[in-house]
Amino acid sequence: MKTTKIRIKNLFGITETELDGRSVEITGANGVGKTSVIDAFRYALTNQSDRSIIVHNGEKEGEIIIETDTGLSIDRRKRTEQADYKSVKENGREVMSPESFLKQLFSPLQLDPVSFTLMSAKEKNRAILDLVEFDWDLNFIREKFGEIPDWINYDQNILQVLSDMQSENGEWFKERQNINRDIRNETAFIGDIAKDIPANYQAEIWEKYDLGASYKKLEQMKEFNSRIERAKLFRSSYDAKLRQLEADKMITVSAEEKAVASEREKLLSDIERMKTEIKACEEKLSGLSDKLADKKALAESKFNEARTKLDADMSLADEYMDKQPLDCSELQSELDNAEAMKRHLNEYNRMKSMQEEVEKLQEISAEYTRKIELARALPGIILENAHIPIDGLTVKDGVPLINGLPVSNLSEGEQLSLCVDVALSKPNGLQIILIDGTEKLTSENRDKLYSKCHEKGVQFIATRTTDDSEMKVTYLE
């Protein structure tokens, strides 16, 4: 699609100018309106301008009309006292959604290729990547990655989006680094804990082991053994205890005998002195033998009672006397081991919890790795299916290459030549390039640029600052 007519009236610094669609170079001193022609053309396509005043001073309306060899016509008017006007027609019929329609007719590089040479490497890369035609939306991102990262700028081409996703400066890469650091730290902690836990530690056994029940059983065994020991001691002291009982009896009897003898002597002596009481004393004397017998019987009874109790105790001792003590060493060893094992439970459970956390972190890290690797692999898949409008364009790690070289490594002339290829990248678009300020180029590069446009059949409107006080339009075809 080429222009056949460009008519500008009262826009920017132009009162009225008309071009017939051939390639032209517009020359003249600063302020004569050279750039206004290009600015007006851009305004017609984009409805935008960097200038604060669009309508020519003193006028109420500025207009630009563009007609093409395919039947397309663009009529855009800027008004100061009423609403702006635009009309975009194809073969006489109004186009629906004209602004969107116009955006499909050109690429930004066509409208200012000289500024492309002044861009930073990053800006140049983005401009070139924007030319790769691949139909995608946020659903594509969600489908591939399971999420739509909120730290990505989606106002750029898909290849740059993927490059940002897998970048070392990206959140996925940083989060993976943080998680991997946590994994290393947790693994080190686990190793420190594991050093103090016995090999083949069976936590489930020691979790269920009933220390209380085992200690109760041990105490019962010890009590049983204690009874055996006490029985042996009791048996060995039987004869001594019996002799003591007999001694106690004899001492009691002896004491009673002495008391009776003393009382007899006293009574005999009192007989003479108490003649009047002889009868009573004789009666009392006759009862002393019975009294003594009673005392002896009482002593004998106590002796027999004590002996019976001693024999009963000895019988109980005899029950344990011949029993063998129980071996508590195995249970004691088991309890000692159980206590030692149970002391490891808290650290063991802490270690297991940390191991589970490490496994979760490893899963998260692996998912980040999957996304990063996918973001690295997708450009190759996309480029296999995308329309690449420029011969020799490849992409490596998010960086566009022209015949294997980064765009920033191309010479100024090669970069301008690239812009011509860009103009040809839309077969149904406008085949025109706006080149403002060619005086910034060397004469050689300027001539090469014009020649390539001629060779490729691309129209161009170029401006060049000269000393001429009047704007001069030179047709180059």
Solvent accessible surface area in square Angstrom, and as a share of the most:
residue,aa,sasa,rsa
1,M,34,0.15
2,K,74,0.32
3,T,5,0.03
4,T,63,0.37
5,K,57,0.24
6,I,3,0.02
7,R,58,0.21
8,I,0,0.00
9,K,78,0.33
10,N,15,0.08
11,L,0,0.00
12,F,12,0.05
13,G,43,0.41
14,I,6,0.03
15,T,90,0.52
16,E,98,0.44
17,T,19,0.11
18,E,96,0.43
19,L,5,0.02
20,D,64,0.33
21,G,6,0.06
22,R,102,0.37
23,S,0,0.00
24,V,0,0.00
25,E,15,0.07
26,I,0,0.00
27,T,7,0.04
28,G,0,0.00
29,A,29,0.22
30,N,125,0.64
31,G,83,0.80
32,V,39,0.22
33,G,9,0.08
34,K,13,0.06
35,T,45,0.26
36,S,4,0.02
37,V,0,0.00
38,I,0,0.00
39,D,21,0.11
40,A,0,0.00
41,F,0,0.00
42,R,48,0.18
43,Y,5,0.02
44,A,0,0.00
45,L,1,0.01
46,T,38,0.22
47,N,70,0.36
48,Q,134,0.59
49,S,41,0.26
50,D,157,0.82
51,R,87,0.32
52,S,118,0.76
53,I,109,0.55
54,I,25,0.13
55,V,10,0.06
56,H,49,0.22
57,N,117,0.60
58,G,86,0.83
59,E,75,0.34
60,K,129,0.55
61,E,60,0.27
62,G,1,0.01
63,E,25,0.11
64,I,0,0.00
65,I,34,0.17
66,I,0,0.00
67,E,63,0.28
68,T,10,0.06
69,D,87,0.45
70,T,72,0.42
71,G,31,0.30
72,L,2,0.01
73,S,34,0.22
74,I,1,0.01
75,D,23,0.12
76,R,7,0.02
77,R,62,0.23
78,K,58,0.25
79,R,49,0.18
80,T,81,0.47
81,E,127,0.57
82,Q,119,0.53
83,A,81,0.63
84,D,72,0.37
85,Y,78,0.30
86,K,86,0.37
87,S,7,0.05
88,V,1,0.01
89,K,71,0.30
90,E,78,0.35
91,N,121,0.62
92,G,60,0.57
93,R,193,0.70
94,E,101,0.45
95,V,22,0.13
96,M,170,0.76
97,S,76,0.49
98,P,30,0.19
99,E,52,0.24
100,S,64,0.41
101,F,48,0.20
102,L,0,0.00
103,K,134,0.57
104,Q,122,0.54
105,L,10,0.05
106,F,18,0.08
107,S,3,0.02
108,P,101,0.63
109,L,4,0.02
110,Q,1,0.00
111,L,17,0.08
112,D,45,0.23
113,P,0,0.00
114,V,5,0.03
115,S,36,0.24
116,F,0,0.00
117,T,22,0.13
118,L,131,0.65
119,M,61,0.27
120,S,59,0.38
121,A,50,0.39
122,K,157,0.67
123,E,94,0.42
124,K,13,0.06
125,N,26,0.13
126,R,86,0.32
127,A,18,0.14
128,I,0,0.00
129,L,0,0.00
130,D,72,0.37
131,L,12,0.06
132,V,13,0.07
133,E,81,0.36
134,F,51,0.21
135,D,144,0.75
136,W,59,0.21
137,D,76,0.39
138,L,78,0.39
139,N,94,0.48
140,F,32,0.13
141,I,0,0.00
142,R,121,0.44
143,E,138,0.62
144,K,72,0.31
145,F,2,0.01
146,G,62,0.60
147,E,62,0.28
148,I,49,0.25
149,P,3,0.02
150,D,138,0.72
151,W,74,0.26
152,I,13,0.07
153,N,76,0.39
154,Y,53,0.20
155,D,111,0.58
156,Q,23,0.10
157,N,14,0.07
158,I,4,0.02
159,L,1,0.00
160,Q,26,0.12
161,V,0,0.00
162,L,0,0.00
163,S,16,0.10
164,D,44,0.23
165,M,0,0.00
166,Q,25,0.11
167,S,30,0.19
168,E,118,0.53
169,N,122,0.63
170,G,5,0.05
171,E,66,0.30
172,W,6,0.02
173,F,27,0.11
174,K,87,0.37
175,E,66,0.30
176,R,39,0.14
177,Q,98,0.44
178,N,57,0.29
179,I,15,0.08
180,N,47,0.24
181,R,112,0.41
182,D,59,0.30
183,I,22,0.11
184,R,150,0.55
185,N,71,0.36
186,E,30,0.13
187,T,74,0.43
188,A,59,0.46
189,F,105,0.44
190,I,19,0.10
191,G,34,0.33
192,D,77,0.40
193,I,12,0.06
194,A,44,0.34
195,K,158,0.67
196,D,106,0.55
197,I,20,0.10
198,P,50,0.31
199,A,93,0.72
200,N,146,0.75
201,Y,25,0.10
202,Q,92,0.41
203,A,7,0.05
204,E,101,0.45
205,I,80,0.41
206,W,34,0.12
207,E,88,0.39
208,K,168,0.71
209,Y,40,0.15
210,D,87,0.45
211,L,42,0.21
212,G,49,0.48
213,A,55,0.43
214,S,17,0.11
215,Y,74,0.28
216,K,134,0.57
217,K,116,0.49
218,L,3,0.01
219,E,100,0.45
220,Q,107,0.47
221,M,29,0.13
222,K,91,0.39
223,E,79,0.35
224,F,59,0.25
225,N,31,0.16
226,S,41,0.26
227,R,106,0.39
228,I,2,0.01
229,E,98,0.44
230,R,124,0.45
231,A,6,0.05
232,K,83,0.35
233,L,113,0.56
234,F,52,0.22
235,R,80,0.29
236,S,92,0.59
237,S,35,0.22
238,Y,35,0.13
239,D,86,0.45
240,A,50,0.39
241,K,83,0.35
242,L,30,0.15
243,R,147,0.54
244,Q,103,0.46
245,L,39,0.19
246,E,69,0.31
247,A,38,0.30
248,D,64,0.33
249,K,59,0.25
250,M,128,0.57
251,I,116,0.59
252,T,61,0.35
253,V,36,0.21
254,S,46,0.30
255,A,55,0.42
256,E,52,0.23
257,E,85,0.38
258,K,145,0.61
259,A,56,0.44
260,V,22,0.13
261,A,44,0.34
262,S,70,0.45
263,E,53,0.24
264,R,104,0.38
265,E,123,0.55
266,K,127,0.54
267,L,19,0.09
268,L,94,0.47
269,S,70,0.45
270,D,9,0.05
271,I,37,0.19
272,E,121,0.54
273,R,159,0.58
274,M,43,0.19
275,K,113,0.48
276,T,134,0.78
277,E,74,0.33
278,I,43,0.22
279,K,145,0.61
280,A,60,0.47
281,C,13,0.08
282,E,92,0.41
283,E,107,0.48
284,K,116,0.49
285,L,57,0.28
286,S,82,0.53
287,G,31,0.30
288,L,10,0.05
289,S,77,0.50
290,D,96,0.50
291,K,108,0.46
292,L,38,0.19
293,A,55,0.42
294,D,95,0.49
295,K,80,0.34
296,K,86,0.37
297,A,61,0.47
298,L,94,0.47
299,A,13,0.10
300,E,73,0.33
301,S,61,0.39
302,K,127,0.54
303,F,22,0.09
304,N,71,0.36
305,E,125,0.56
306,A,35,0.27
307,R,96,0.35
308,T,90,0.53
309,K,132,0.56
310,L,14,0.07
311,D,60,0.31
312,A,59,0.46
313,D,53,0.27
314,M,7,0.03
315,S,69,0.45
316,L,111,0.55
317,A,8,0.06
318,D,61,0.32
319,E,99,0.44
320,Y,23,0.09
321,M,60,0.27
322,D,124,0.64
323,K,82,0.35
324,Q,144,0.64
325,P,73,0.46
326,L,78,0.39
327,D,106,0.55
328,C,23,0.14
329,S,72,0.46
330,E,140,0.63
331,L,20,0.10
332,Q,57,0.25
333,S,66,0.43
334,E,74,0.33
335,L,0,0.00
336,D,74,0.38
337,N,66,0.34
338,A,0,0.00
339,E,59,0.26
340,A,27,0.21
341,M,26,0.12
342,K,49,0.21
343,R,172,0.63
344,H,43,0.19
345,L,19,0.09
346,N,121,0.62
347,E,72,0.32
348,Y,37,0.14
349,N,65,0.33
350,R,118,0.43
351,M,18,0.08
352,K,83,0.35
353,S,65,0.42
354,M,21,0.09
355,Q,58,0.26
356,E,97,0.44
357,E,82,0.37
358,V,12,0.07
359,E,101,0.45
360,K,131,0.56
361,L,27,0.14
362,Q,89,0.39
363,E,121,0.54
364,I,79,0.40
365,S,11,0.07
366,A,59,0.46
367,E,69,0.31
368,Y,40,0.15
369,T,47,0.27
370,R,104,0.38
371,K,18,0.07
372,I,0,0.00
373,E,81,0.36
374,L,40,0.20
375,A,1,0.00
376,R,104,0.38
377,A,54,0.42
378,L,4,0.02
379,P,15,0.09
380,G,40,0.38
381,I,89,0.45
382,I,3,0.01
383,L,29,0.15
384,E,145,0.65
385,N,109,0.56
386,A,16,0.12
387,H,88,0.39
388,I,54,0.28
389,P,23,0.14
390,I,5,0.02
391,D,135,0.70
392,G,34,0.32
393,L,7,0.04
394,T,71,0.41
395,V,21,0.12
396,K,135,0.57
397,D,109,0.56
398,G,6,0.06
399,V,54,0.31
400,P,0,0.00
401,L,28,0.14
402,I,15,0.08
403,N,123,0.63
404,G,49,0.48
405,L,86,0.43
406,P,42,0.26
407,V,0,0.00
408,S,52,0.33
409,N,99,0.51
410,L,17,0.09
411,S,61,0.39
412,E,59,0.27
413,G,15,0.14
414,E,89,0.40
415,Q,9,0.04
416,L,1,0.01
417,S,29,0.19
418,L,6,0.03
419,C,0,0.00
420,V,0,0.00
421,D,38,0.20
422,V,0,0.00
423,A,0,0.00
424,L,60,0.30
425,S,6,0.04
426,K,48,0.20
427,P,104,0.66
428,N,127,0.65
429,G,1,0.01
430,L,1,0.01
431,Q,19,0.08
432,I,4,0.02
433,I,0,0.00
434,L,0,0.00
435,I,0,0.00
436,D,31,0.16
437,G,7,0.07
438,T,0,0.00
439,E,74,0.33
440,K,130,0.55
441,L,9,0.05
442,T,78,0.45
443,S,68,0.44
444,E,109,0.49
445,N,24,0.12
446,R,34,0.12
447,D,82,0.42
448,K,116,0.49
449,L,4,0.02
450,Y,22,0.08
451,S,53,0.34
452,K,38,0.16
453,C,0,0.00
454,H,75,0.34
455,E,137,0.62
456,K,97,0.41
457,G,31,0.29
458,V,2,0.01
459,Q,12,0.05
460,F,1,0.00
461,I,3,0.02
462,A,0,0.00
463,T,1,0.01
464,R,67,0.25
465,T,45,0.26
466,T,33,0.19
467,D,146,0.76
468,D,67,0.35
469,S,92,0.60
470,E,131,0.59
471,M,56,0.25
472,K,118,0.50
473,V,49,0.28
474,T,47,0.28
475,Y,74,0.28
476,L,55,0.27
477,E,119,0.53
